[in-house]
């Protein structure tokens, strides 16, 4: 949960500046991030845990950071995307970066004048990572848990040094347009997170395992896979994940922590960490609402492990092909489907024969009113959609307006 921050009058304008740096097709490379770090005088934290993968990165990273905090280690956490508040992305010992620090960072950026990285200005994700690195340095972070954005080979987080372990959750079919076109291509891109001699831990299965083994061997990096009866991946006593996917994520986090020498008690505490918009449950108008940012087929399959079919589904997605693939996983288990728009953009999934309600608040209202008393309402398809509806769910009434936090224009 994001900790409260003293409101700053220039915070909203500072976020607008950062979000304005979001550009489709912007160049991506570790070299660009290294250049930005050099220009801003930023260094990698002393110890970095690099978390990569298609799904589950945020949950694993949250567990790692919470465990280090329980161990008494000053820990920084960098996640994406945010759901309700930009400040969710950057935290030290569970305390989010303050609004004042965001404002100060942006003010200094503007005062420097235009920054150029290989002919193109820095993008939103690069600037956000730079803010995190600066914040970690100011707070004297001992360990930084850093979640990659998209892939690894060309991701800004690949620029970081002092990586002590790489944690790779899984390899799925998201971002095939960027990392593909094949699943093996995606696996190779993510496997590039492996640094020479640095341990790699993974829950990956299938053809991705062979790729990881090949790259780890070439770089002389110890590879630890979540195999049956692996003592390293055992859950601590009392841990009780709610689904097979949550169990895999918990086992992976436990293994990475155990390998680093973190105590069993701290591991158990860390595995209790939660994040907004990840299998989050609410009670509204006497019905349970399950809110999740599931936006690809693998994430939808994981969400079904926690759902209670037949449910009423509120679904919004921005990428048509991936949205259709994700919807195909969920729709057979739904009693009724309501398609809605995301961030005011007309839904690419709206078509004749589908119930399309453009406004997400009205779509949720319709789902609640049409759902049988015992039915669950499921909201999925996009972290953007989760960010739009979560404030309403927190207020436990559809009649109230959304909170004042800026949750628009999420970026990977």
PyMOL commands that set and color helices and strands:
alter all, ss='L'
color gray80, all
select helices_A, chain A and resi 11-19+30-40+57-70+86-89+99-112+124-138+156-159+176-179+183-191+207-218+231-233+244-259+264-270+297-304+320-331+360-370+383-395
alter helices_A, ss='H'
color red, helices_A
select strands_A, chain A and resi 48-52+75-78+90-92+95-96+143-147+163-168+199-202+223-225+280-284+287-291+311-315+334-339+355-356+377-380
alter strands_A, ss='S'
color yellow, strands_A
deselect
rebuild
show_as cartoon
